[in-house]
Amino acid sequence: MAEIKIDQLKERQKRIRNFSIVAHIDHGKSTIADRILEQTHTVAERDMQQQLLDTMDLERERGITIKLNAVEVHYDANDGQTYIFHLIDTPGHVDFSYEVSRSLAAAEGAILVVDASQGVEAQTLANVYLALDNELEILPVINKIDLPAADPQKVQKEIEDVIGIDASGAVMVSAKQGIGIPELLERIVSDFPAPEGDLEAPLRALIFDSQYDSYRGVVVNIRVREGVVKPGDRIKMMNTGAEYEVTEVGVMSPNAQKRDYLMAGDVGYLTASIKDIHTTHSGDTITSVQNPAQEALPGYQPMTPMVYSGLYPSDNARYGDLREALEKLQLNDAALTFEPETSQALGFGYRVGFLGLLHMDVIQERLEREFDLDLVTTAPSVTYRVKTVDGEVLSIENPSELPESQQIKEIEEPYIHAQIMVPNEYVGSVMELAQRKRGEFDTLEYLDENRVNVKYYMPLSEIIFNFFDKLKSNTRGYASLDYDLAGYRPSDLVKIDILLNGSKVDALSFIVHRDFAVERGRIITAKLKEIIPRQNFEIPVQAAIGNKILARTNIKAYRKDVTAKIHTGDPDRRAKLLDKQKRGKARMKDVGTVSVPQEAFMAVLKTDDDEKFARGN
Ligand SMILES: Nc1nc2c(ncn2[C@@H]2O[C@H](COP(=O)(O)OP(=O)(O)OP(=O)(O)O)[C@@H](O)[C@H]2O)c(=O)[nH]1
């Protein structure tokens, strides 16, 4: 490779713009990103497909962004120069806000997208504060101006009143119809600063993500802060101390493109035949072995999982595969934590920490799809803090580990501070729901004449059990929610054990407020009766606190052969049914003498839906 000329690099650096797009979910980030790729001819028209940056199948299927994605785009501006954009798309769901904060740390600017018909929502605020914390330049964009319900002027005023930033120059866009995109591209050049960063200083590059590739080893995504890195350089991870020789550097555009070098200001990837996944951590700094930097860059704050659940392979022999899969996923998902645990009912598995139920769902699905695992998952639980009579303080992530009640002095549970933005007319039903979920009212603020921000303190455990879905359905989809952890508070909590055929099934235990204990006990036994298939003996299902039985029902003896009724002789149909039955079996766990399907372990999550039936209204 020809020698790198520093003057040329300096010239190039002035033409770089690194920015991220932040918004509330569904306000149109991914569509705007698609339009930018299209109008800069980064993707040939024939290859253009919707949501181009959502590369995971899962993202496309669900229409949501899960992972951040960084893409290099070349833009020929009106001033005759070609600019290099690094566009970092980010997720909007509250569970993935850690991805947002990591991408913001790699950018100088943030495009703030607000839907012209919806206005400022809870995650608009949360994300814009993250951007302001990272000292990013903010460019407001009002999207979906084509919608009949669009009111851009009102939204402009709302951005100023609620967020407190100048929105007079907001770019008016319809990503769907391509309106306003040329102006947006010009404004990226004029409003966002070029990156700074000494090109001649020792290399310092922040790792913001990585993936495992079985051929090339770990592919590390970096933002270069200082210096230059190129193939052949010897590099060192400053925290883990591991050293490697760089084999390739490049950028995503949107597919991988090799480059001769990456320099201060660039966002790209690097490979170095890294086979040991334990040496590469998001938030670590890469430096040069020959000319090392003195100090690492500030990393990321470690994430605190909100919920824990037990993950067990259906086939116990695949315990090792599950560990390997979790380790590989962790590379790509810094918020994932796990520790081995054993269950009498389920055998060897892991207690895995997640940022929320969507995160849990996504991880579970990725494990099954990308690593071909069949999993049994236990119901999620928050971390309880237990003070014992001996003066010990225990952290309990698995309900079955709660000590006997006579050992417990006090149980504390995590609370959150929730902000719920909602039109006036729904305030009543939001408050009713929050109250029912043991919420404690904090304040109510008017956003404008017809929208309100309602704030509550609530137990986290109530939020994870369907609160968001309920909030949405009670407000016809208008409410948006954001929350922060707000410490621990003592609560009158009890553990409910479930007994099948007289034996306690540890993986089915759960913790609940004493006031709801009997009701939940009844609902869950009824649910389990529905879910667990009849067997050739009668199975009593009981819910108990200690030795006290709260509820009991029986699953009658009976064995059903689903194919017996098919007299058509259609071998295809018969084969299909048998196949379905077989696949269903893979998800069964033999617990003592009873076969329990996966669904049963999640039944406690569903108990909430049936509360109104239990109450008879
Ligand atoms: N009418 C109209 N619809 C739009 C416009 N921009 C985006 N949409 C639609 O709004 C929906 C959400 O758009 P996305 O781009 O997926 O939103 P997002 O903010 O990236 O969502 P997440 O990736 O899930 O956070 C999609 O159905 C888009 O087709 C627009 O300018 N006008």
The ligand as an ORCA input file, in Angstrom:
! r2SCAN-3c Opt
* xyz 0 1
  N     -47.294      8.127      5.620
  C     -46.012      7.985      5.913
  N     -45.588      6.865      6.497
  C     -44.268      6.749      6.795
  C     -43.350      7.780      6.497
  N     -42.129      7.388      6.930
  C     -42.283      6.156      7.470
  N     -43.570      5.752      7.386
  C     -44.165      4.494      7.851
  O     -44.096      4.436      9.267
  C     -43.824      3.108      9.725
  C     -42.603      3.082     10.610
  O     -41.451      3.424      9.873
  P     -39.999      2.890     10.254
  O     -39.057      3.573      9.349
  O     -39.976      1.416     10.306
  O     -39.894      3.427     11.725
  P     -38.684      3.307     12.738
  O     -38.721      4.574     13.510
  O     -37.446      2.967     12.018
  O     -39.129      2.110     13.639
  P     -38.149      1.139     14.483
  O     -37.044      0.725     13.574
  O     -39.015     -0.018     14.833
  O     -37.706      1.906     15.648
  C     -43.666      2.276      8.466
  O     -44.885      1.636      8.205
  C     -43.363      3.286      7.373
  O     -43.789      2.879      6.099
  C     -43.841      8.961      5.855
  O     -43.129      9.920      5.552
  N     -45.181      9.005      5.600
*
